[in-house]
Amino acid sequence: MTTMRDVGALAGVSAKTVSRVINGEEYVSADVRERVQKAITVLGFVPNMLSQSFRNGRDSAIGVAVPDLSDGFFGSVIQSVERSARRRGTAVLVTSLGDDPATESGTVSGLLRRQIAGLVIAPISTEHGYLAAWQPRTHIIFIDRPPHGLRADSVVEDDVAGARAGVQHLIEQGHRRITFVGNAAAVVTTARRLAGYRDALHAGGISPDPSLELFYRGDAAATVPGLEHVLAGADPVTAVFSSNSQSSVALMSELATRGRLDLPLVSFGDFPMAAVLRPPVTVLDQNPARVGEAAAERLFARIDGLSQRRSRHLVLPVPLLVRDSSGPDPNSQRPHSSGSTPTRKRKT
């Protein structure tokens, strides 16, 4: 059996340093941390720690790791997973990953060292090979973002097609100056939605304008300076596509203070009060409960040995719910058609 001493010998450090890296402690240089993690991967080392008992051969606990516990989308995912787990008498351990990709492996490894039976994870990093050593004993399901550098099951939503449908709807309303608002482009979901936004513009005969693509890190209110520019420029935008519900809430607040609630808006993701605001907000209707349900169903099938060995990638549709916030451009002579119209329904 591989030990921390073995890992330390390969990495050229002490077993205590290996322990510090595993526990995510500070005061370990990036070079040492990288050498230790590489040695862990090479040796396939998994810490042998006391775990919660597995009574009667059944799973006693699973884990859920998401970027932000306060995000309504992930909160609903967690609730859905918990409902499925409760029916089995399985506990759910939840952790927040934050927004620094460099800390993900340490945080997730800390959860896995409890020797949970399975993990549902919405990652923030772009490399997940560090999880390979855990897969022989822990089933892992990715949600919202697919894995990279690792073969594993995933449940995601169709970000590209959803964004394409939302922007196409605005184009059909006569809009040709449409701004995109989202968090860092390095975030996988943002990148996919940006691709859908650009696809719709190309299909509508509109060249994407990088100056209309606004990004923020952290607080969505950071989009305000860029938003001010595109609203007040010589050729102002006539509509907004918001790539997530958090930015939509911040945008609605800012537009309200400027008396611009008339600016057409489509939000990727519904949010509380969206349907009762004036005007009610058109949204791509994410279904986080379904994401959580599908992830839990897949995870427990893996745990029970009822699933095939090959990893599966499930993509869920994101329907467009047309409300009053996505009205026509008053300066347009007629709605612009970009081809086929996506299926949509009105929700009030």
C-alpha positions, -999 to +999 in steps of 0.1 A: +000+000+000+013+034-010+020+057+020+027+094+024+063+085+030+064+070-005+048+101-020+073+123-002+102+102-014+091+106-050+084+143-046+116+149-027+099+162+005+090+149+039+058+130+047+048+160+069+050+183+038+028+158+019+003+159+047+003+197+045-004+196+008-032+171+012-048+191+039-046+223+018-025+241+044-007+274+037+030+280+037+037+254+010+053+268-022+036+263-055+065+243-068+064+219-038+026+216-041+029+207-078+056+181-072+035+164-044+003+164-064+022+149-094+036+122-071+002+115-057-011+110-093+018+089-104+015+066-073-023+066-073-022+075-036-054+080-017-052+090+020-064+063+043-085+082+069-113+072+092-146+074+073-182+073+081-193+037+084-211+019+056-239+001+074-253-030+058-231-024+028-250+008+019-237+043+013-237+064+045-229+097+028-223+115-005-208+149-012-218+179-032-193+206-042-206+238-059-190+272-066-214+293-045-239+281-019-258+314-021-264+310-058-301+301-063-293+277-091-269+256-070-291+259-040-319+242-059-295+215-072-284+207-037-320+205-024-329+181-053-299+159-045-308+159-008-344+148-016-331+118-035-305+110-008-331+113+020-352+085+004-322+062+007-313+073+042-281+088+029-265+119+044-252+148+021-221+167+029-219+201+011-190+224+004-184+256-014-156+259-039-155+297-041-141+314-072-103+305-071-096+275-094-063+269-076-080+259-044-105+234-059-084+203-056-076+209-019-112+216-010-126+186-029-099+163-016-108+174+019-143+162+012-133+130-004-110+121+025-142+115+044-145+085+021-179+094+009-196+069-015-201+095-042-196+131-053-216+155-073-194+184-084-198+217-103-161+225-108-145+259-111-111+246-124-104+235-160-083+204-151-098+175-132-071+148-135-065+151-097-097+132-092-085+101-110-069+086-079-103+087-061-124+072-088-117+035-079-135+040-046-157+071-051-182+076-079-181+111-093-208+130-113-201+164-129-229+189-132-232+223-151-197+219-165-182+187-181-149+172-168-115+179-185-086+155-182-109+129-166-135+104-179-166+107-157-204+111-159-218+146-164-252+163-164-252+197-181-277+221-197-276+230-234-259+264-229-251+270-265-285+262-279-303+281-251-282+313-256-287+310-294-325+308-289-326+338-266-305+360-288-323+348-319-356+359-303-342+394-298-330+396-334-365+386-345-378+415-325-357+438-348-327+442-325-292+443-341-272+460-313-273+434-285-249+434-257-237+403-238-232+404-201-216+376-181-189+367-156-153+357-166-151+343-201-129+316-187-159+301-169-171+272-190-208+280-189-201+316-198-179+306-227-206+283-241-233+309-237-211+334-254-206+310-283-244+307-286-248+345-286-222+348-314-238+319-334-272+337-333-256+370-344-239+353-373-271+335-383-289+369-383-263+385-405-248+405-377-211+407-370-202+402-333-187+434-318-162+427-290-170+461-274-205+448-267-193+417-248-191+428-211-175+406-184-170+408-147-154+389-119-171+387-085-199+412-080-221+415-111-224+452-104-189+455-118-205+455-153-219+490-147-190+510-162-191+489-194-229+490-195-229+528-192-206+530-223-228+508-245-260+525-234-247+561-239-225+556-269-230+571-304-246+538-315-262+525-283-274+490-277-311+483-280-312+450-261-293+429-235-285+392-232-276+383-197-257+350-194-268+342-158-294+351-133-271+369-109-260+394-135-297+398-145-306+408-110-278+433-109-287+446-143-323+451-135-313+471-104-290+493-124-315+498-152-341+508-126-319+535-111-314+549-146-351+547-156-342+522-183-364+492-175-377+496-210-345+482-224-353+447-238-336+419-218-333+382-220-318+364-190-302+329-191-318+316-159-350+325-141-348+342-107-372+351-079-397+379-089-387+377-126-422+369-136-439+397-116-415+425-123-427+453-147-420+443-173-417+406-165-384+392-176-380+368-206-357+339-195-340+308-206-357+285-180-330+265-163-343+236-143-318+231-115-341+206-097-339+184-128-302+187-129-299+176-093-324+148-098-306+135-129-272+137-112-284+119-080-302+092-101-270+086-120-248+086-089-269+061-070-271+039-100-233+038-100-232+032-063-256+003-066-238-012-095-267-009-118-250+013-144-227+005-173-190+012-168-188+037-197-192+074-187-223+092-199-229+128-208-265+140-204-275+174-219-308+189-207-327+214-229-332+250-217-366+263-231-372+300-237-400+316-217-411+347-235-424+375-213-427+413-218-391+423-212-379+413-247-401+437-268-392+450-302-368+477-312-390+507-317-366+520-344-369+488-364-391+488-395-401+452-390-389+422-370-358+406-384-361+369-392-330+347-387-346+315-400-363+289-379-380+301-347-372+282-315-400+266-296-411+289-268-441+295-246-454+325-226-453+324-188-469+351-167 
